[in-house]
């Protein structure tokens, strides 16, 4: 067994994942979002103190003394943003996104009647320059990884529109007991050379995990993405048949749940079983297409579209 020291330099990514009232990740469309458009994430330790007990005898001497003790109760969380991802803000605060005529999220509302259920998990990646990755051929970099598995509350804080850049905050959030994160649905640490979920489940009373990892953080993207159930069996292959500028895809084996496709051109889709999908490309070229039904294992193929 060896130990590691962690130095954290600059925030790289944050990821928010929707969890229910039991602290369990919620699988399905629109349940996670990754951003690099944040300025800072502040954590304030909350605590409580027990009563001091001091009893004197008849001579005025202390015969019983028990000092007060400070106990940790959780962290208050405030995130400041330099850009507003409307779906991220809605996920964190429980507010509703506002859709345009095409069904695209273009904003969110602030409503006093929101009955907030569940909460979110927050992951944060920071640079960890002291970690030695040069001897690890599987390393994708060196990062400090912080996980806060169960956070509830959250409102859009004070903001000012003026002759300058406006910043927005999500404040009023606190970490809670009772998380159901387990090992998590994401590959965040290396195991046998491959990215994998946490090696041991979190305790339900864990409010934070901090580790060093050589698995790179996920790519930032505007808007929410699907969260796939890691317990679902892996796909073995994905195939594509091209007709003009379009391609039809299917997977093997026939999927037992939803499939997330990345079409290789910046577009993606989330389709129900049996996992068939179609996509039209805007430009001719060769594209690498990925498909998964568990979020951990991705089947890939390439398609070449040459024109109408």
N, C-alpha and C positions, 0 to 999 in steps of 0.2 A: 504494500500500500504506500502510495506517495501523496503528498499534499501539494496544493497550489495556492499561490497568492494572487489576488485579483486587484488590478487597477482599472478603473473605468474612466474612459476619455471620450466625450462627445456621445450624444444620443444618436443612434442610427435609424432605428425603426420602432414603432409601437404597433401592436396588434390587439384589437378588441374582439372578444368572442362572447356571444350571447349565452347566458346561463339562466336556468330556471330558478324557482324559489328554493329548490333543494341544492343549488350550486352545481347542477349537472349541465354540461354543454348541450346546447340545443342544436340538433342536426337538421339540415335542410337549407333551402335557398336563403341568402341574405343574412347569414348569421355570423359572419366574421369580416373584418376589414383591417387592412394594413396601411399605415401612413408614415411618411417622413416629414409631413408638414406641421410638425410641432416645434415649439420653442423650448419648452421645459416641462418636466413632470415633477411636481413637488409632493413629498410625502411627509406628513406631520404625525409623529407618534402620539397616540392617545393613551392615557393611563388613568388608573384610579388608586387611591391610597386607603389602606385600612386604618381604623382608629388606633391611636396610641393608647395603651393601657398602663396606667401608673397608679399604684395604691400605696399609701403611707400608713405606717403603724402609729400608735399613740404617741410615740416619741418624735414623730415627724420624719422618720427614716423611711426610705423607699423599701418596701418588702416585696412588691410585685411590679415588674416593669416589662412591658412588651412593646418594642418600638413599632411604629407604623411601617407598613411595607408597600412599595409601589408595584403594581401589577400592570402589565401591558394589556390593552384592550383592542388595539387595532391601529390602522393608519388612516388619517384623512388624506384624500388624494385630490390634487388640482392639476389639470393639464392645460397649458397655454398653447394656442395654435396660431400659426401665421397664415394658414389657409383653412377654409371651411369645407370639409367633406360632409355634405348634408346628410348622407346616410350614416356616417360615423356618429355625428352629433345626435341623430335620432336614436341610434342603437344605445348610446351611452346614457341618454336622458329619458328614454321611453316616450319621447314626443313622436309625432307622425310626420313622415315625409310628405311633401307636396308635389304632386305629379302634374306634368303638362298633358296636352291632348294626345301625345303618343305614348303615355304611360311611363315617361322617363322622370326620374327624381330630379327636381330643379330647386328644391328648397325644403324647409321644414317649418312647422308651426310651433308656437309656445302656447300651451293650453293649460289652464289651472285645473281642469277636470280629469287630467290623466291619472289613472289608477295604476301605478307602476308595479308590475309583477316581474319577478326575477331580477337580474342584474347583468354584470359582465365580468369577464376575466380580462386582465391587462398583462400583456407581455411587453418587455422593453429590452432592446439590444443596445449595448454601448461598446465602443472599442475597448479592447483589453490588450494593450501593446506588450505587456510583460510576459504573456503566454508564449511558449516556444512552439511554433507550428512548423518550423523548417524541417524537422525530422519526421513529420507525419504526412505521408503522401496523400492521405484522404482529407486533409484539412482544407476547409474553404475560407479560412481566415481565423481570426482570434477575437472572441467577443465575450463580454460579460452579459449574461442572460438573467433577467429578473422577471419573476412570475408572481402576480397577485391574483390568486385563483377565484376569489369571490368578492366582488365589490357591488355595493348597492347604493342607491341614491344617485344624485347627479343632476345639476341644473346648468343652464347656460348663464354664466356669471355676468358681472358688469362689463359693459363695453362702451366705447366712445367712437363716434364717426367724426373725423376732423380732417384738417389739412395734413394728412400723414397716413401711414399704413395702420389699418385697424387690426387689432388682435382680439381673439375670442378665447374664453376659458370655459372649461367644464369643471365646476367646483361642487362642494357639498357631498362628495362621494366618500364612503368609508369601507374599509375591508371588514369582512365578517367571518365568524366561525361557521362551520358546517359546509365547507366546500365539498363538491363531488367530482373534483378534477381527475382524481386517480393518477394515471400516467399521462393523461392528456391525449388529444386527438392528432397532435402534430409531431413530425420528426425534428426534434430540437437538439439532440445529442448524438454523437457517433457511437454505434455498437457494432463490433466486428467489422469496422471500416465503412459501415453504411449509416446514413441518418436514420434515427429511430426515436420513438417517444421516450419519456423518462424511464429509467431502469426500475425504479420502485415507486409505488403510488404515494401521493401526498397524504399526510394525516388530515383528517377533517378539520382540525384546529390550526393547521398551518395557514398563516396569513401571507407569507412571502417565501419564495425560494430564490437564492442567488447562486449561480454556478458560472464556471467558465466553459465555453463551448467552442468547437471548431466548425460547427455547422452554421452556414451563413443565414442571416435573417431572410424572411420572404421578401419578394419584390413589392414595393409600394404600388398601390393602384387606387384610383378614385372610385368610391362606391363599394358596397358590400359584395362579398363572394359567398358561394355555398360552403357549408361545413359538412363534410362527409363522415360517415360512421366508420372508424378504423377497424371495427370488428367485422365488416363486410369482406368477403373473400376478394382477393386480387383478380383483376382481369389479366388474361395471358396475352391477348393481342387486340389490336384495332386495325381495321382495313378500310381503305377508301377507294371509291370508284369515281373517276372524274368524267364529267360531261360538260364540255365548254369551260365556263368559269366557275362551275359548281362542282361539289363533291358530295357523295353520299357515304356515310360511315356506319359501320356496325362493329360490335365487339364480341370477343370470345372469352369465356363462355357467355351465353345470353345473361345479361345482368339481372340480378335479383332486386336491385334498388336503383335509385337515380345515378346517372353518370354525368360527370363534369368533363366537358371537352374544352381543350385549349387548341384553337385552330391554327395557331402559329403566326397570325397576322394582327395580334392584339385583340381579337374577338374571342368570346367564349360562349358556351351554352350549357344549360343544366337540363337534362332530359330524363324522362321517366323510363322504367324498364319497358321493353327489353334493351334500351340503350342505343337505338338508332338515331342518327342525326344527319342533317343536311346543312351545307354552308355554301354561300356564294362569295367568292373572292373579288376584291375590287381591282387587283392588278395581277398580271401574269407573273409566274415565278414558282419556285419550289418551296414548300412549307412543311415544317415539322409539326405534326399533330400529336397531341397527348390526350389520353383518356384515363380516368380513374373512377372507381366507385367506393374507394375507402380513404382517399387522400394521402395514403402512404406509398402506394405502388402505382406507377404510371406506365401504361402501355403506349408505345409510340409507333408512328409510321410517317412516311413522307408522301406528299402528293405534289404533282407538277401540273399547273394550269397554264396553258399557252395562249388562250384567247377564245373568243366566241366561236 
